[in-house]
Amino acid sequence: MKTLFNRFVKDEDGATAIEYGLIAALIAVAIIGVVRGMGENLSTTFNTVNDALN
């Protein structure tokens, strides 16, 4: 039983999976932020072009 507990404590596979999950979440948040910023700029640009054409 002691050997099983020691193996469990030393096992880092779960920690690695959590780290990859956190990295993926941070990348997703960064992408969402960039897309929202670009979306607002594109909307303004299209509105300006639309006004100029009218």
CHARMM-style PDB file with segment names, atoms N, HN, CA, C and O in Angstrom:
ATOM      1  N   MET     1       0.825  -1.192   0.000  1.00  0.00      PROA
ATOM      2  CA  MET     1       0.000   0.000   0.000  1.00  0.00      PROA
ATOM      3  C   MET     1       0.872   1.259   0.000  1.00  0.00      PROA
ATOM      4  O   MET     1       0.552   2.245  -0.665  1.00  0.00      PROA
ATOM      5  N   LYS     2       1.960   1.216   0.742  1.00  0.00      PROA
ATOM      6  HN  LYS     2       2.220   0.416   1.282  1.00  0.00      PROA
ATOM      7  CA  LYS     2       2.868   2.356   0.793  1.00  0.00      PROA
ATOM      8  C   LYS     2       3.491   2.614  -0.573  1.00  0.00      PROA
ATOM      9  O   LYS     2       3.658   3.768  -0.969  1.00  0.00      PROA
ATOM     10  N   THR     3       3.835   1.555  -1.293  1.00  0.00      PROA
ATOM     11  HN  THR     3       3.699   0.618  -0.972  1.00  0.00      PROA
ATOM     12  CA  THR     3       4.412   1.688  -2.627  1.00  0.00      PROA
ATOM     13  C   THR     3       3.407   2.323  -3.585  1.00  0.00      PROA
ATOM     14  O   THR     3       3.767   3.174  -4.398  1.00  0.00      PROA
ATOM     15  N   LEU     4       2.158   1.907  -3.484  1.00  0.00      PROA
ATOM     16  HN  LEU     4       1.866   1.215  -2.824  1.00  0.00      PROA
ATOM     17  CA  LEU     4       1.105   2.474  -4.341  1.00  0.00      PROA
ATOM     18  C   LEU     4       0.932   3.960  -4.064  1.00  0.00      PROA
ATOM     19  O   LEU     4       0.794   4.757  -4.992  1.00  0.00      PROA
ATOM     20  N   PHE     5       0.940   4.335  -2.784  1.00  0.00      PROA
ATOM     21  HN  PHE     5       1.052   3.688  -2.030  1.00  0.00      PROA
ATOM     22  CA  PHE     5       0.799   5.744  -2.421  1.00  0.00      PROA
ATOM     23  C   PHE     5       1.981   6.562  -2.933  1.00  0.00      PROA
ATOM     24  O   PHE     5       1.792   7.667  -3.442  1.00  0.00      PROA
ATOM     25  N   ASN     6       3.197   6.036  -2.805  1.00  0.00      PROA
ATOM     26  HN  ASN     6       3.351   5.138  -2.391  1.00  0.00      PROA
ATOM     27  CA  ASN     6       4.393   6.740  -3.286  1.00  0.00      PROA
ATOM     28  C   ASN     6       4.354   6.935  -4.796  1.00  0.00      PROA
ATOM     29  O   ASN     6       4.718   7.996  -5.302  1.00  0.00      PROA
ATOM     30  N   ARG     7       3.907   5.899  -5.514  1.00  0.00      PROA
ATOM     31  HN  ARG     7       3.611   5.037  -5.102  1.00  0.00      PROA
ATOM     32  CA  ARG     7       3.781   6.025  -6.972  1.00  0.00      PROA
ATOM     33  C   ARG     7       2.753   7.094  -7.330  1.00  0.00      PROA
ATOM     34  O   ARG     7       2.954   7.863  -8.270  1.00  0.00      PROA
ATOM     35  N   PHE     8       1.649   7.141  -6.579  1.00  0.00      PROA
ATOM     36  HN  PHE     8       1.486   6.515  -5.816  1.00  0.00      PROA
ATOM     37  CA  PHE     8       0.605   8.134  -6.834  1.00  0.00      PROA
ATOM     38  C   PHE     8       1.132   9.544  -6.607  1.00  0.00      PROA
ATOM     39  O   PHE     8       0.841  10.446  -7.393  1.00  0.00      PROA
ATOM     40  N   VAL     9       1.895   9.743  -5.556  1.00  0.00      PROA
ATOM     41  HN  VAL     9       2.132   9.011  -4.918  1.00  0.00      PROA
ATOM     42  CA  VAL     9       2.433  11.066  -5.237  1.00  0.00      PROA
ATOM     43  C   VAL     9       3.439  11.515  -6.290  1.00  0.00      PROA
ATOM     44  O   VAL     9       3.491  12.695  -6.634  1.00  0.00      PROA
ATOM     45  N   LYS    10       4.240  10.582  -6.804  1.00  0.00      PROA
ATOM     46  HN  LYS    10       4.198   9.623  -6.524  1.00  0.00      PROA
ATOM     47  CA  LYS    10       5.286  10.930  -7.773  1.00  0.00      PROA
ATOM     48  C   LYS    10       4.755  11.033  -9.205  1.00  0.00      PROA
ATOM     49  O   LYS    10       5.450  11.548 -10.081  1.00  0.00      PROA
ATOM     50  N   ASP    11       3.545  10.557  -9.452  1.00  0.00      PROA
ATOM     51  HN  ASP    11       2.980  10.139  -8.741  1.00  0.00      PROA
ATOM     52  CA  ASP    11       2.977  10.573 -10.802  1.00  0.00      PROA
ATOM     53  C   ASP    11       2.651  12.003 -11.210  1.00  0.00      PROA
ATOM     54  O   ASP    11       1.898  12.685 -10.515  1.00  0.00      PROA
ATOM     55  N   GLU    12       3.207  12.467 -12.326  1.00  0.00      PROA
ATOM     56  HN  GLU    12       3.819  11.913 -12.890  1.00  0.00      PROA
ATOM     57  CA  GLU    12       2.998  13.829 -12.790  1.00  0.00      PROA
ATOM     58  C   GLU    12       2.185  13.893 -14.083  1.00  0.00      PROA
ATOM     59  O   GLU    12       2.066  14.967 -14.673  1.00  0.00      PROA
ATOM     60  N   ASP    13       1.632  12.791 -14.531  1.00  0.00      PROA
ATOM     61  HN  ASP    13       1.728  11.919 -14.052  1.00  0.00      PROA
ATOM     62  CA  ASP    13       0.853  12.796 -15.769  1.00  0.00      PROA
ATOM     63  C   ASP    13      -0.371  13.695 -15.665  1.00  0.00      PROA
ATOM     64  O   ASP    13      -0.677  14.426 -16.606  1.00  0.00      PROA
ATOM     65  N   GLY    14      -1.068  13.654 -14.549  1.00  0.00      PROA
ATOM     66  HN  GLY    14      -0.819  13.060 -13.785  1.00  0.00      PROA
ATOM     67  CA  GLY    14      -2.245  14.499 -14.356  1.00  0.00      PROA
ATOM     68  C   GLY    14      -1.875  15.968 -14.344  1.00  0.00      PROA
ATOM     69  O   GLY    14      -2.588  16.800 -14.905  1.00  0.00      PROA
ATOM     70  N   ALA    15      -0.757  16.286 -13.703  1.00  0.00      PROA
ATOM     71  HN  ALA    15      -0.179  15.610 -13.247  1.00  0.00      PROA
ATOM     72  CA  ALA    15      -0.313  17.678 -13.652  1.00  0.00      PROA
ATOM     73  C   ALA    15       0.010  18.190 -15.053  1.00  0.00      PROA
ATOM     74  O   ALA    15      -0.284  19.340 -15.381  1.00  0.00      PROA
ATOM     75  N   THR    16       0.603  17.348 -15.862  1.00  0.00      PROA
ATOM     76  HN  THR    16       0.842  16.414 -15.595  1.00  0.00      PROA
ATOM     77  CA  THR    16       0.931  17.751 -17.230  1.00  0.00      PROA
ATOM     78  C   THR    16      -0.345  18.026 -18.019  1.00  0.00      PROA
ATOM     79  O   THR    16      -0.411  18.999 -18.771  1.00  0.00      PROA
ATOM     80  N   ALA    17      -1.344  17.187 -17.856  1.00  0.00      PROA
ATOM     81  HN  ALA    17      -1.289  16.397 -17.245  1.00  0.00      PROA
ATOM     82  CA  ALA    17      -2.606  17.386 -18.560  1.00  0.00      PROA
ATOM     83  C   ALA    17      -3.263  18.690 -18.126  1.00  0.00      PROA
ATOM     84  O   ALA    17      -3.819  19.413 -18.953  1.00  0.00      PROA
ATOM     85  N   ILE    18      -3.202  18.990 -16.841  1.00  0.00      PROA
ATOM     86  HN  ILE    18      -2.750  18.403 -16.169  1.00  0.00      PROA
ATOM     87  CA  ILE    18      -3.784  20.236 -16.348  1.00  0.00      PROA
ATOM     88  C   ILE    18      -3.025  21.432 -16.911  1.00  0.00      PROA
ATOM     89  O   ILE    18      -3.636  22.432 -17.286  1.00  0.00      PROA
ATOM     90  N   GLU    19      -1.719  21.340 -16.972  1.00  0.00      PROA
ATOM     91  HN  GLU    19      -1.222  20.527 -16.668  1.00  0.00      PROA
ATOM     92  CA  GLU    19      -0.920  22.434 -17.529  1.00  0.00      PROA
ATOM     93  C   GLU    19      -1.265  22.675 -18.993  1.00  0.00      PROA
ATOM     94  O   GLU    19      -1.412  23.821 -19.419  1.00  0.00      PROA
ATOM     95  N   TYR    20      -1.395  21.602 -19.762  1.00  0.00      PROA
ATOM     96  HN  TYR    20      -1.276  20.671 -19.416  1.00  0.00      PROA
ATOM     97  CA  TYR    20      -1.775  21.764 -21.169  1.00  0.00      PROA
ATOM     98  C   TYR    20      -3.170  22.375 -21.285  1.00  0.00      PROA
ATOM     99  O   TYR    20      -3.416  23.198 -22.168  1.00  0.00      PROA
ATOM    100  N   GLY    21      -4.072  21.983 -20.410  1.00  0.00      PROA
ATOM    101  HN  GLY    21      -3.872  21.314 -19.693  1.00  0.00      PROA
ATOM    102  CA  GLY    21      -5.413  22.560 -20.416  1.00  0.00      PROA
ATOM    103  C   GLY    21      -5.394  24.046 -20.117  1.00  0.00      PROA
ATOM    104  O   GLY    21      -6.109  24.820 -20.754  1.00  0.00      PROA
ATOM    105  N   LEU    22      -4.577  24.452 -19.147  1.00  0.00      PROA
ATOM    106  HN  LEU    22      -3.997  23.824 -18.629  1.00  0.00      PROA
ATOM    107  CA  LEU    22      -4.463  25.878 -18.823  1.00  0.00      PROA
ATOM    108  C   LEU    22      -3.855  26.672 -19.969  1.00  0.00      PROA
ATOM    109  O   LEU    22      -4.299  27.782 -20.264  1.00  0.00      PROA
ATOM    110  N   ILE    23      -2.845  26.109 -20.611  1.00  0.00      PROA
ATOM    111  HN  ILE    23      -2.485  25.207 -20.371  1.00  0.00      PROA
ATOM    112  CA  ILE    23      -2.233  26.789 -21.759  1.00  0.00      PROA
ATOM    113  C   ILE    23      -3.254  26.951 -22.880  1.00  0.00      PROA
ATOM    114  O   ILE    23      -3.345  28.017 -23.489  1.00  0.00      PROA
ATOM    115  N   ALA    24      -4.023  25.895 -23.155  1.00  0.00      PROA
ATOM    116  HN  ALA    24      -3.950  25.029 -22.661  1.00  0.00      PROA
ATOM    117  CA  ALA    24      -5.045  25.968 -24.198  1.00  0.00      PROA
ATOM    118  C   ALA    24      -6.100  27.018 -23.854  1.00  0.00      PROA
ATOM    119  O   ALA    24      -6.562  27.744 -24.735  1.00  0.00      PROA
ATOM    120  N   ALA    25      -6.480  27.102 -22.586  1.00  0.00      PROA
ATOM    121  HN  ALA    25      -6.104  26.512 -21.871  1.00  0.00      PROA
ATOM    122  CA  ALA    25      -7.470  28.091 -22.170  1.00  0.00      PROA
ATOM    123  C   ALA    25      -6.929  29.512 -22.341  1.00  0.00      PROA
ATOM    124  O   ALA    25      -7.652  30.400 -22.793  1.00  0.00      PROA
ATOM    125  N   LEU    26      -5.675  29.731 -21.986  1.00  0.00      PROA
ATOM    126  HN  LEU    26      -5.086  29.010 -21.619  1.00  0.00      PROA
ATOM    127  CA  LEU    26      -5.079  31.064 -22.147  1.00  0.00      PROA
ATOM    128  C   LEU    26      -4.980  31.461 -23.617  1.00  0.00      PROA
ATOM    129  O   LEU    26      -5.223  32.615 -23.971  1.00  0.00      PROA
ATOM    130  N   ILE    27      -4.625  30.508 -24.465  1.00  0.00      PROA
ATOM    131  HN  ILE    27      -4.429  29.570 -24.177  1.00  0.00      PROA
ATOM    132  CA  ILE    27      -4.558  30.788 -25.901  1.00  0.00      PROA
ATOM    133  C   ILE    27      -5.949  31.122 -26.433  1.00  0.00      PROA
ATOM    134  O   ILE    27      -6.102  32.031 -27.249  1.00  0.00      PROA
ATOM    135  N   ALA    28      -6.964  30.387 -25.971  1.00  0.00      PROA
ATOM    136  HN  ALA    28      -6.839  29.648 -25.308  1.00  0.00      PROA
ATOM    137  CA  ALA    28      -8.333  30.652 -26.412  1.00  0.00      PROA
ATOM    138  C   ALA    28      -8.781  32.046 -25.993  1.00  0.00      PROA
ATOM    139  O   ALA    28      -9.417  32.752 -26.775  1.00  0.00      PROA
ATOM    140  N   VAL    29      -8.455  32.448 -24.766  1.00  0.00      PROA
ATOM    141  HN  VAL    29      -7.938  31.874 -24.131  1.00  0.00      PROA
ATOM    142  CA  VAL    29      -8.828  33.787 -24.295  1.00  0.00      PROA
ATOM    143  C   VAL    29      -8.131  34.859 -25.131  1.00  0.00      PROA
ATOM    144  O   VAL    29      -8.737  35.874 -25.475  1.00  0.00      PROA
ATOM    145  N   ALA    30      -6.869  34.635 -25.455  1.00  0.00      PROA
ATOM    146  HN  ALA    30      -6.376  33.811 -25.177  1.00  0.00      PROA
ATOM    147  CA  ALA    30      -6.133  35.599 -26.281  1.00  0.00      PROA
ATOM    148  C   ALA    30      -6.757  35.698 -27.667  1.00  0.00      PROA
ATOM    149  O   ALA    30      -6.914  36.800 -28.192  1.00  0.00      PROA
ATOM    150  N   ILE    31      -7.110  34.579 -28.259  1.00  0.00      PROA
ATOM    151  HN  ILE    31      -6.982  33.684 -27.832  1.00  0.00      PROA
ATOM    152  CA  ILE    31      -7.720  34.584 -29.592  1.00  0.00      PROA
ATOM    153  C   ILE    31      -9.058  35.313 -29.558  1.00  0.00      PROA
ATOM    154  O   ILE    31      -9.358  36.103 -30.453  1.00  0.00      PROA
ATOM    155  N   ILE    32      -9.858  35.053 -28.537  1.00  0.00      PROA
ATOM    156  HN  ILE    32      -9.614  34.411 -27.810  1.00  0.00      PROA
ATOM    157  CA  ILE    32     -11.162  35.718 -28.420  1.00  0.00      PROA
ATOM    158  C   ILE    32     -10.976  37.228 -28.314  1.00  0.00      PROA
ATOM    159  O   ILE    32     -11.712  37.993 -28.938  1.00  0.00      PROA
ATOM    160  N   GLY    33      -9.999  37.653 -27.529  1.00  0.00      PROA
ATOM    161  HN  GLY    33      -9.402  37.032 -27.023  1.00  0.00      PROA
ATOM    162  CA  GLY    33      -9.739  39.087 -27.388  1.00  0.00      PROA
ATOM    163  C   GLY    33      -9.335  39.731 -28.694  1.00  0.00      PROA
ATOM    164  O   GLY    33      -9.806  40.819 -29.026  1.00  0.00      PROA
ATOM    165  N   VAL    34      -8.471  39.073 -29.435  1.00  0.00      PROA
ATOM    166  HN  VAL    34      -8.088  38.190 -29.166  1.00  0.00      PROA
ATOM    167  CA  VAL    34      -8.014  39.615 -30.720  1.00  0.00      PROA
ATOM    168  C   VAL    34      -9.162  39.669 -31.720  1.00  0.00      PROA
ATOM    169  O   VAL    34      -9.315  40.659 -32.435  1.00  0.00      PROA
ATOM    170  N   VAL    35      -9.957  38.629 -31.777  1.00  0.00      PROA
ATOM    171  HN  VAL    35      -9.833  37.824 -31.196  1.00  0.00      PROA
ATOM    172  CA  VAL    35     -11.072  38.591 -32.731  1.00  0.00      PROA
ATOM    173  C   VAL    35     -12.105  39.655 -32.389  1.00  0.00      PROA
ATOM    174  O   VAL    35     -12.653  40.291 -33.289  1.00  0.00      PROA
ATOM    175  N   ARG    36     -12.377  39.857 -31.110  1.00  0.00      PROA
ATOM    176  HN  ARG    36     -11.932  39.340 -30.379  1.00  0.00      PROA
ATOM    177  CA  ARG    36     -13.344  40.902 -30.731  1.00  0.00      PROA
ATOM    178  C   ARG    36     -12.826  42.280 -31.125  1.00  0.00      PROA
ATOM    179  O   ARG    36     -13.575  43.109 -31.643  1.00  0.00      PROA
ATOM    180  N   GLY    37     -11.538  42.519 -30.877  1.00  0.00      PROA
ATOM    181  HN  GLY    37     -10.930  41.845 -30.456  1.00  0.00      PROA
ATOM    182  CA  GLY    37     -10.956  43.810 -31.245  1.00  0.00      PROA
ATOM    183  C   GLY    37     -10.984  44.039 -32.739  1.00  0.00      PROA
ATOM    184  O   GLY    37     -11.319  45.131 -33.199  1.00  0.00      PROA
ATOM    185  N   MET    38     -10.636  43.016 -33.497  1.00  0.00      PROA
ATOM    186  HN  MET    38     -10.364  42.130 -33.123  1.00  0.00      PROA
ATOM    187  CA  MET    38     -10.651  43.144 -34.953  1.00  0.00      PROA
ATOM    188  C   MET    38     -12.078  43.304 -35.462  1.00  0.00      PROA
ATOM    189  O   MET    38     -12.319  44.043 -36.416  1.00  0.00      PROA
ATOM    190  N   GLY    39     -13.015  42.623 -34.838  1.00  0.00      PROA
ATOM    191  HN  GLY    39     -12.819  42.022 -34.062  1.00  0.00      PROA
ATOM    192  CA  GLY    39     -14.413  42.718 -35.260  1.00  0.00      PROA
ATOM    193  C   GLY    39     -14.953  44.125 -35.115  1.00  0.00      PROA
ATOM    194  O   GLY    39     -15.666  44.620 -35.988  1.00  0.00      PROA
ATOM    195  N   GLU    40     -14.611  44.767 -34.011  1.00  0.00      PROA
ATOM    196  HN  GLU    40     -14.032  44.365 -33.302  1.00  0.00      PROA
ATOM    197  CA  GLU    40     -15.071  46.140 -33.810  1.00  0.00      PROA
ATOM    198  C   GLU    40     -14.434  47.078 -34.833  1.00  0.00      PROA
ATOM    199  O   GLU    40     -15.103  47.965 -35.362  1.00  0.00      PROA
ATOM    200  N   ASN    41     -13.151  46.885 -35.112  1.00  0.00      PROA
ATOM    201  HN  ASN    41     -12.607  46.164 -34.682  1.00  0.00      PROA
ATOM    202  CA  ASN    41     -12.470  47.728 -36.112  1.00  0.00      PROA
ATOM    203  C   ASN    41     -13.049  47.498 -37.497  1.00  0.00      PROA
ATOM    204  O   ASN    41     -13.260  48.452 -38.247  1.00  0.00      PROA
ATOM    205  N   LEU    42     -13.307  46.251 -37.843  1.00  0.00      PROA
ATOM    206  HN  LEU    42     -13.135  45.476 -37.234  1.00  0.00      PROA
ATOM    207  CA  LEU    42     -13.887  45.963 -39.159  1.00  0.00      PROA
ATOM    208  C   LEU    42     -15.283  46.544 -39.285  1.00  0.00      PROA
ATOM    209  O   LEU    42     -15.656  47.057 -40.340  1.00  0.00      PROA
ATOM    210  N   SER    43     -16.045  46.465 -38.223  1.00  0.00      PROA
ATOM    211  HN  SER    43     -15.742  46.048 -37.366  1.00  0.00      PROA
ATOM    212  CA  SER    43     -17.391  47.033 -38.248  1.00  0.00      PROA
ATOM    213  C   SER    43     -17.337  48.532 -38.495  1.00  0.00      PROA
ATOM    214  O   SER    43     -18.112  49.058 -39.294  1.00  0.00      PROA
ATOM    215  N   THR    44     -16.439  49.214 -37.825  1.00  0.00      PROA
ATOM    216  HN  THR    44     -15.809  48.787 -37.176  1.00  0.00      PROA
ATOM    217  CA  THR    44     -16.277  50.653 -38.023  1.00  0.00      PROA
ATOM    218  C   THR    44     -15.848  50.961 -39.449  1.00  0.00      PROA
ATOM    219  O   THR    44     -16.351  51.898 -40.068  1.00  0.00      PROA
ATOM    220  N   THR    45     -14.919  50.170 -39.964  1.00  0.00      PROA
ATOM    221  HN  THR    45     -14.511  49.409 -39.460  1.00  0.00      PROA
ATOM    222  CA  THR    45     -14.438  50.380 -41.334  1.00  0.00      PROA
ATOM    223  C   THR    45     -15.563  50.180 -42.343  1.00  0.00      PROA
ATOM    224  O   THR    45     -15.725  50.990 -43.255  1.00  0.00      PROA
ATOM    225  N   PHE    46     -16.337  49.117 -42.191  1.00  0.00      PROA
ATOM    226  HN  PHE    46     -16.205  48.459 -41.450  1.00  0.00      PROA
ATOM    227  CA  PHE    46     -17.431  48.861 -43.124  1.00  0.00      PROA
ATOM    228  C   PHE    46     -18.501  49.948 -43.029  1.00  0.00      PROA
ATOM    229  O   PHE    46     -19.081  50.331 -44.046  1.00  0.00      PROA
ATOM    230  N   ASN    47     -18.767  50.443 -41.835  1.00  0.00      PROA
ATOM    231  HN  ASN    47     -18.296  50.132 -41.010  1.00  0.00      PROA
ATOM    232  CA  ASN    47     -19.739  51.526 -41.686  1.00  0.00      PROA
ATOM    233  C   ASN    47     -19.243  52.801 -42.367  1.00  0.00      PROA
ATOM    234  O   ASN    47     -20.026  53.527 -42.980  1.00  0.00      PROA
ATOM    235  N   THR    48     -17.952  53.068 -42.258  1.00  0.00      PROA
ATOM    236  HN  THR    48     -17.316  52.479 -41.760  1.00  0.00      PROA
ATOM    237  CA  THR    48     -17.379  54.246 -42.904  1.00  0.00      PROA
ATOM    238  C   THR    48     -17.466  54.129 -44.426  1.00  0.00      PROA
ATOM    239  O   THR    48     -17.810  55.093 -45.110  1.00  0.00      PROA
ATOM    240  N   VAL    49     -17.156  52.958 -44.943  1.00  0.00      PROA
ATOM    241  HN  VAL    49     -16.877  52.175 -44.388  1.00  0.00      PROA
ATOM    242  CA  VAL    49     -17.232  52.727 -46.402  1.00  0.00      PROA
ATOM    243  C   VAL    49     -18.682  52.827 -46.861  1.00  0.00      PROA
ATOM    244  O   VAL    49     -18.959  53.401 -47.915  1.00  0.00      PROA
ATOM    245  N   ASN    50     -19.609  52.275 -46.082  1.00  0.00      PROA
ATOM    246  HN  ASN    50     -19.384  51.809 -45.227  1.00  0.00      PROA
ATOM    247  CA  ASN    50     -21.016  52.330 -46.436  1.00  0.00      PROA
ATOM    248  C   ASN    50     -21.519  53.769 -46.469  1.00  0.00      PROA
ATOM    249  O   ASN    50     -22.256  54.159 -47.374  1.00  0.00      PROA
ATOM    250  N   ASP    51     -21.116  54.553 -45.476  1.00  0.00      PROA
ATOM    251  HN  ASP    51     -20.517  54.236 -44.740  1.00  0.00      PROA
ATOM    252  CA  ASP    51     -21.509  55.964 -45.457  1.00  0.00      PROA
ATOM    253  C   ASP    51     -20.932  56.722 -46.643  1.00  0.00      PROA
ATOM    254  O   ASP    51     -21.602  57.572 -47.229  1.00  0.00      PROA
ATOM    255  N   ALA    52     -19.693  56.414 -46.992  1.00  0.00      PROA
ATOM    256  HN  ALA    52     -19.148  55.724 -46.516  1.00  0.00      PROA
ATOM    257  CA  ALA    52     -19.049  57.097 -48.128  1.00  0.00      PROA
ATOM    258  C   ALA    52     -19.739  56.744 -49.443  1.00  0.00      PROA
ATOM    259  O   ALA    52     -19.854  57.590 -50.329  1.00  0.00      PROA
ATOM    260  N   LEU    53     -20.194  55.511 -49.572  1.00  0.00      PROA
ATOM    261  HN  LEU    53     -20.101  54.824 -48.851  1.00  0.00      PROA
ATOM    262  CA  LEU    53     -20.866  55.097 -50.805  1.00  0.00      PROA
ATOM    263  C   LEU    53     -22.268  55.689 -50.914  1.00  0.00      PROA
ATOM    264  O   LEU    53     -22.762  55.924 -52.017  1.00  0.00      PROA
ATOM    265  N   ASN    54     -22.896  55.926 -49.789  1.00  0.00      PROA
ATOM    266  HN  ASN    54     -22.495  55.736 -48.893  1.00  0.00      PROA
ATOM    267  CA  ASN    54     -24.245  56.513 -49.804  1.00  0.00      PROA
ATOM    268  C   ASN    54     -24.109  57.979 -50.033  1.00  0.00      PROA
ATOM    269  OT1 ASN    54     -25.112  58.691 -50.086  1.00  0.00      PROA
TER     270      ASN     54
END
